[in-house]
Amino acid sequence: MLISPYGEFLYAAAMFDDDLVTFSRNIGKGNLAFIGRFEVE
């Protein structure tokens, strides 16, 4: 898991799949909103 330098985005890699998911992050409340999934084939 990685949070962007300004805390606006969160990136997470799957443990058993070749996937990366991206979330936007509300810095004030900490809420996450799903943006998308990148799948490596």
N, C-alpha and C positions, 0 to 999 in steps of 0.2 A: 504494500500500500504506500502511496506517495501523495503528499499534498503539495500543490503548486506553491512557489515562493510567496505569493501574496494571499494564499489561503482560499482562492476562488474556485479551485478545482481539486477533485480527488480522483486518483487513478488507482485501480486495483487489478492485479493479475490473478487469474485462476490457478489453483494449485495443480489440478489434474488435466486441464484443458489448455489449449494455446489461445486463450481469450484475454482481452484487456477491456475493462469497462471504465467509462468516464462519467463522473457526476459533477454538477455544479454545486457550489456550497454557499449557503447564506452565512456570511461571516458573523453577523450579529446573533443569530439564533442557532447556527450550527446545522440547520436543515439541509438535506441532500436532495437533489433532483437528478434523476437518471437522464443522461444525454445520449449515450449510445454504447454499442459493443463492437469491438474490432476483433475479428476472428482470423487467425493465421492458419492457412491451409497447408 
